[in-house]
């Protein structure tokens, strides 16, 4: 189990995202959409954000259907290398205490309306014995909050965190068969388990400040810069007696609620709604990519 960051009012991060694409022949009409800018809202604020592209081209920015910031660009002239270099300064806060309303609140029309498409399954493995076992375990939880927390423990209990065990397009059945995967797979399984109980849940893409390793400690060395991967976790819509339901963030890779070390980029129904980069180019060349994300604890900006 991970150890939470120190109990601070706020945390401040500098985040640098660099991806370098190299092609073994000229390519043209290289069209890309980036979802790498942290979101402002809720418990975090983006103090500044920049993107440099090489070759230099015009950037077009908008928000997608789910509210995630998207940066689109096209390199029309021939090139053999594309560099995306983004930097952000972000301030985060801890989540408030999650609501503890009981299961009956899920039947309220206001909850169904707020949950909308996040109540619908996006992947399933009907009849798979491991999935049936997990769904039965989650169904025994006493409240929706307990179900979400139980899922965040049950998933890493049953699955091994192992890079290379799955691929970006692996199905839920694939993950259950190998009993291993990465954060994306843990989240897809968690979405299925919560939605099966009528709890709206959505896939979150972001960054996680960690010391090292695949199942790292969430820590707070104010001088540390660390290399990280993009991360994924869950937001579950939990009912609250007498008030509107609230999205609560849970990390099944790190067993529990998210903290100040989690920096959100955006959310969707599943991974395909919020990939960090999605693109296509014209040409017969093959490509290789080098990607790096560096997070640094900083002092407040300004």
C-alpha positions in Angstrom: 0.0 0.0 0.0 1.2 3.5 -0.8 2.0 6.1 1.8 0.2 9.4 1.5 2.0 12.7 1.0 2.5 14.9 4.0 -0.6 16.8 5.3 -0.1 20.1 3.5 -2.6 22.8 2.6 -1.4 22.9 -1.0 1.3 21.3 -3.2 3.0 23.0 -6.1 4.5 21.1 -9.1 6.5 21.9 -12.2 5.6 19.3 -14.9 7.6 18.8 -18.1 6.3 16.5 -20.8 8.6 15.7 -23.8 7.8 13.4 -26.7 10.2 12.9 -29.6 9.0 11.1 -32.7 11.6 10.0 -35.3 10.8 8.7 -38.7 13.1 6.7 -41.0 11.9 8.6 -44.1 10.1 11.9 -44.8 6.5 12.2 -43.6 4.0 14.9 -44.3 0.5 15.9 -43.2 1.3 14.9 -39.6 -2.0 15.6 -37.7 -2.1 15.3 -33.9 -4.3 16.0 -30.9 -2.7 16.4 -27.5 -4.4 15.9 -24.1 -1.6 16.7 -21.8 -2.6 20.1 -20.2 -3.7 19.7 -16.6 -7.2 20.9 -15.9 -8.1 23.9 -13.8 -11.1 23.2 -11.5 -12.0 21.4 -8.3 -8.9 20.8 -6.2 -6.3 22.0 -8.7 -5.2 25.1 -10.5 -2.9 25.6 -13.5 -0.7 28.6 -12.9 0.8 28.5 -16.4 1.2 26.1 -19.4 3.2 26.3 -22.6 3.8 23.9 -25.6 6.7 24.2 -28.0 6.6 22.2 -31.2 9.4 21.4 -33.6 8.9 21.9 -36.5 7.1 25.0 -35.3 3.4 25.2 -36.5 0.2 26.9 -35.4 -1.6 25.3 -32.5 -5.4 25.2 -32.2 -7.0 24.8 -28.7 -10.4 23.7 -27.6 -12.2 21.6 -25.0 -13.7 18.3 -26.0 -17.1 16.9 -25.1 -15.9 15.9 -21.6 -14.2 19.3 -20.9 -10.6 18.2 -21.5 -8.3 20.7 -23.1 -7.2 19.6 -26.5 -4.3 21.0 -28.5 -4.4 20.2 -32.3 -1.7 20.9 -34.9 -0.6 19.7 -38.3 2.9 19.6 -39.8 2.3 19.7 -43.6 5.9 20.0 -44.8 8.3 17.0 -45.0 10.1 16.1 -41.8 11.8 13.3 -40.0 11.4 14.4 -36.4 8.6 15.8 -34.3 9.3 17.2 -30.8 6.5 18.1 -28.4 7.8 19.9 -25.3 5.2 21.0 -22.8 5.6 22.6 -19.4 3.1 23.4 -16.7 3.0 24.8 -13.1 0.2 23.4 -11.1 -1.2 23.8 -7.6 -3.2 21.0 -6.0 -5.1 20.4 -2.8 -6.4 17.3 -1.0 -9.9 16.0 -1.6 -12.6 16.9 0.9 -14.0 14.0 2.9 -16.1 11.8 0.6 -19.9 11.5 1.1 -21.2 8.3 2.8 -24.8 8.1 1.7 -26.3 4.6 1.4 -27.2 2.6 -1.7 -30.8 3.8 -1.8 -29.6 7.2 -3.0 -28.5 5.7 -6.3 -32.1 5.4 -7.4 -32.8 9.1 -7.2 -33.5 10.6 -10.7 -31.0 13.4 -9.9 -28.3 10.8 -9.5 -29.1 9.0 -12.7 -29.1 12.3 -14.5 -25.7 13.3 -13.1 -24.2 9.9 -13.8 -25.5 9.9 -17.4 -23.2 8.0 -19.8 -20.8 7.1 -17.0 -23.3 4.6 -15.8 -23.0 2.5 -19.0 -20.4 -0.3 -19.3 -17.7 0.3 -21.9 -16.1 -3.2 -21.6 -17.3 -6.4 -20.1 -16.3 -10.1 -19.8 -19.6 -11.9 -19.0 -19.1 -15.3 -17.5 -15.5 -14.7 -16.5 -15.0 -16.3 -13.1 -12.6 -13.7 -11.8 -14.9 -10.9 -12.8 -17.9 -12.7 -11.2 -15.9 -13.1 -8.0 -14.9 -9.5 -7.8 -18.4 -8.2 -8.6 -19.9 -10.3 -5.8 -17.3 -9.0 -3.4 -18.1 -5.3 -4.3 -21.8 -6.0 -4.1 -21.4 -6.9 -0.4 -20.2 -3.4 0.5 -22.3 -1.4 2.9 -22.3 1.9 1.0 -21.2 3.2 -2.4 -18.2 4.8 -0.8 -17.2 1.4 0.7 -17.7 -0.2 -2.7 -15.3 2.2 -4.3 -12.7 1.8 -1.6 -13.1 -2.0 -1.6 -12.6 -2.0 -5.4 -9.4 0.0 -5.0 -8.1 -2.8 -2.7 -9.5 -5.9 -4.4 -8.1 -5.1 -7.8 -4.4 -4.9 -6.8 -5.0 -7.9 -4.6 -6.1 -10.0 -7.6 -3.9 -8.4 -10.4 -0.2 -8.0 -10.6 1.1 -4.6 -11.7 3.3 -5.6 -14.6 4.4 -3.5 -17.6 4.2 -5.4 -20.9 1.6 -7.8 -19.7 -1.1 -5.9 -21.7 -1.3 -3.5 -24.6 -3.2 -0.3 -25.1 -6.0 -2.1 -26.9 -6.2 -5.1 -24.5 -9.8 -6.0 -23.5 -11.0 -6.6 -20.0 -11.1 -10.3 -20.7 -7.4 -10.2 -21.7 -6.5 -8.5 -18.4 -8.5 -10.9 -16.3 -6.9 -13.9 -18.2 -3.3 -12.8 -17.5 -4.2 -11.4 -14.0 -1.8 -8.5 -14.7 -1.7 -5.1 -16.2 -0.9 -1.4 -15.7 -2.9 1.5 -14.3 -5.0 1.8 -17.4 -6.1 -1.9 -17.0 -6.7 -1.5 -13.2 -9.0 1.5 -14.0 -11.0 -0.3 -16.7 -11.6 -3.2 -14.3 -12.6 -0.7 -11.6 -15.0 1.1 -13.9 -16.8 -2.3 -14.7 -17.0 -3.2 -11.0 -18.6 0.1 -10.0 -20.9 0.5 -12.9 -22.2 -3.1 -12.3 -23.5 -1.8 -9.0 -25.1 1.3 -10.4 -22.3 3.6 -9.4 -21.4 6.1 -12.2 -17.6 6.1 -12.8 -15.3 7.7 -15.2 -11.7 7.2 -16.4 -9.2 9.9 -15.4 -5.9 10.6 -17.1 -3.2 12.6 -15.3 0.2 12.7 -13.7 1.2 11.2 -10.3 4.2 12.5 -8.4 6.1 9.5 -7.0 9.5 8.6 -5.9 10.2 5.5 -8.1 9.0 2.1 -9.1 5.7 0.7 -10.5 3.8 0.9 -7.2 5.4 3.9 -5.7 5.1 5.8 -2.5 3.3 9.1 -2.8 5.7 11.4 -1.0 6.8 15.0 -0.6 10.4 15.8 -0.8 10.3 19.4 -1.7 13.6 19.3 -3.6 12.9 16.1 -5.6 12.5 15.9 -9.4 11.2 12.5 -10.6 10.7 10.8 -13.9 7.1 9.5 -14.1 4.7 8.0 -16.6 1.2 9.4 -17.3 -1.1 7.8 -14.8 -4.8 6.8 -14.6 -7.4 6.6 -11.8 -11.1 6.6 -11.3 -13.7 9.2 -10.4 -16.8 7.7 -8.8 -20.0 9.6 -8.5 -21.0 9.1 -4.8 -24.4 10.1 -3.5 -24.7 12.6 -0.7 -27.8 12.8 1.5 -29.5 16.1 1.1 -27.1 17.5 -1.5 -25.8 16.9 -5.0 -23.8 13.7 -5.7 -20.0 14.3 -5.8 -17.2 12.9 -7.9 -14.6 11.3 -5.7 -11.2 10.2 -7.0 -9.9 6.7 -6.2 -6.7 5.1 -7.4 -6.8 1.3 -7.7 -3.1 1.1 -8.5 -2.2 2.8 -5.2 -5.1 1.4 -3.0 -7.4 4.2 -1.9 -8.4 7.9 -2.4 -6.2 10.1 -4.5 -4.2 13.0 -2.9 -2.3 16.2 -3.6 0.2 14.2 -5.6 -2.4 13.4 -8.3 -2.6 16.0 -11.1 -5.6 15.6 -13.4 -5.5 16.1 -17.1 -9.1 15.1 -18.0 -11.7 12.4 -17.9 -13.9 10.3 -20.2 -15.8 7.0 -20.3 -12.5 5.0 -20.8 -9.0 5.4 -22.0 -9.8 6.1 -25.7 -11.6 9.3 -24.6 -8.4 10.9 -23.1 -5.2 9.5 -24.7 -2.3 11.9 -24.2 -1.6 12.0 -27.9 -3.4 10.7 -30.9 -2.2 11.3 -34.5 -1.8 10.2 -38.0 0.7 11.1 -40.8 1.1 10.5 -44.5 4.0 8.5 -45.7 5.5 4.9 -45.7 8.0 5.6 -42.9 8.0 3.7 -39.6 8.4 5.7 -36.4 10.0 5.4 -33.0 9.1 7.5 -29.9 10.9 8.6 -26.8 8.7 10.1 -24.1 9.5 11.5 -20.8 7.5 13.2 -18.0 9.4 15.0 -15.2 7.6 16.3 -12.1 9.3 18.6 -9.6 8.0 19.9 -6.2 8.3 23.7 -6.3 7.6 26.8 -4.3 4.4 28.7 -5.0 4.4 30.7 -8.3 4.2 34.5 -8.0 
